[in-house]
């Protein structure tokens, strides 16, 4: 059997090379799915949903089988709650904070020379040893550089600050933590999409 370390290394390398899946070939996707299944079978953390010390922090998405396009709109990224402003997806992150139940998805984007972050704010609770129950309750957009005044940032996007935040109501969402260690996390969502994430050394920016 191939060692877990070798499988992880190859999975991380290949997933990163696909640039969040935007550059993935069909062969890449087949190999990622196969590698993920092998890594998942050797998961050292069986009670992953309850391991706050491993879950908490800022995670970078390397690959997702969910079909997201590089060119998107704020509306599409926010359950159609935000304006139809075209953006280019530059990076996707997830920030988890168990103490307050934070489960926030962040899309870093560019709009011309403007760089911002669209956040989908959520709460979670462990439902089983593996499953997280998730509720998304709000979405907002803020400048990547927090020193930029909100009004100037919104104006550069062609809108006003009050249109860059909205409440959300979602129900019945869940995600399984199928692999977890200090470096790598694999998730399988309610629609069986695979998510490959690696831990970032930086602190969360959304809470």
N, C-alpha and C positions, 0 to 999 in steps of 0.2 A: 504494500500500500504506500502510495506517495505520502510523504510526511506533511503534516498540517502546515508547517512553516513554508514549505515549497508551494503548496496549493494556494495559501494566502498570498504569497509574493506574486505568483502568476496572476491571480485574480485581481489584485490591486493594480498591477502593472497594466493589464489588458483593459480593465475598466477605466482607468485614468486616460489611456490612449484614445478611448472612444469619445472623450470630451462630453460627458453626461449623456452619451448615446448619439449625439448629433453626428459623429463621424463613424459610427459602428457599421460594419458590414454584416451580412447574414451569418457568415462564419464566425465573426466576433461574438455575435449574440448567442449562437449555439454553444460556443466554448465557455462564455461567461455563465450561462445557465448550468452547464455541466460542472464547472468549477465550483459554483455556488452550492450546488447539491452536495458535492463531496466535502466542502468546508462545513456546511450545515450539519452533515452527519457526524462530524467530529467536534461539535460545539462543546466547549469546556464549561459553559455556564448554563446549566439547565433551568435555573430559576431567574432567567435574564430579566424578565419584566419587573422583578422586585429588587434588582441590584442597582440602587441609586448611585453608588460610588462609581459604577461603570457606565451607566446610562447618561449621567449628567455631563453637560458641557456643550461645546460647539462642534458640530459634525459637518463635513463637506461631502456632498453627493458626488460620487464618481460615475455612477451608472444607474439608470432606472429603465425598466421595461415599459413604464408609462410613457405614452407618446406625447412629448412636449416638443414644440418647434422652437428653433432658435429665435425666429422673429415672432413675437407674440404681442398681446395688448395687455394693459393693466386690467381691463375688464375680464379677459380670459383667465388671468392669473388669480382672480378674486371672486369667482362664482358670479361674475357679471355685476359686481357691486361698485367697481371703480370705473373711471372714464375710459373710453375707447382710444387710449393713447398708445401708439405703436412703440414698442421697446425691443431691444436686443438682449436676450438672456446671456449674462456673462458668468454667472456662478449660482449654485443653489446650495443652501445650507439648512441645517436643522439645529435648533437650540433647545436643550432639555434641562429643566430644573425641577427635580423631584419634590423639593421642600414645598413649593407652591403649586406644583402640578403643571408647570409650563411645558408646552409642546408646540413650538413655533417654527413654521417653515418660512424661510427667507429666500427671495429671489433677488440677487444683485443684477442690476440692469443698466444699460446705457440708452440714452435718447439723444442722438447727436453727441454733443460734448458734455451733456449732463449725465451724472452717474448717481443712481439711487438704489433704494432697497424697498421691495414690496414684501410686507410681512403678513402672513396669515397666522393669527394668534389662536392658540388652542390650549386646552387643558386635557390631562390624561390621568387615568388611574389604572393600576394593575388589576386585571380581571382574573388571570390565571398565572401560572408560573411563566408563561410565554406571551400571553396576550395583553395588549394595552387597549383600553377603551378610550376613545378620543372624541372631544367635542370642540369644534372651531367656533369661536364667538366674535371675532372681529378681524378686520383687515385695515392696514394703513400703509402709507408710503412716506419715506423720509430720505433725506440726502445721505449718501454714503459718507460724506464729510459732515459730521454733526455741527461743525462751525458755520455752515451755510445757513443763513436765515430761512425759515420755512416759506415766507412769502416770496422771496427771490427764487427759491427752488421750485415752488409751484408755478410761478410765472414762466420759468424756463421750460416747463412742461406744457405750457399753454393752458393752465387751469388755475384754480384758486385753492388755498389750503383746506377749506372746508369740504372739498370734493375728494380729498385724498385719504379719507377715513370713513369706514362704514361698519355697522354691526353685521354679524353673520349668525345664522342658526343652522347647525347641522346635527343630525341624530344618527345613531346606529353605526358610527364609524369605528373601526378597530384595525390594529396592525399587530402582527406577530413578530417578536424578536427571535429570529431563528438561529442567529449566531451573535455572540457578544464576547469581546475581550477588551483590553485597554486600548487597542488600536483600531479594530475593525468591527463594524456592526452590519448585519444583514437583516433586512426587514421584508416581510411579505404582507401586503395590504389586503383590504377587504375584497379587492378584485384580483387578488393573486399576483399583483405586480411585484417584481423584485426590485429592491433598493440596496445599493452597495454604498456604504458610507465609511469614511475614515475620520478619526478624531483630529481636530484642529488644536494647535497649541494656544490659540487666542481665547480670551474670555467672550461669553455671549454679549451681543450688542442690543438684544431686544428685551432684556429684563435685567 
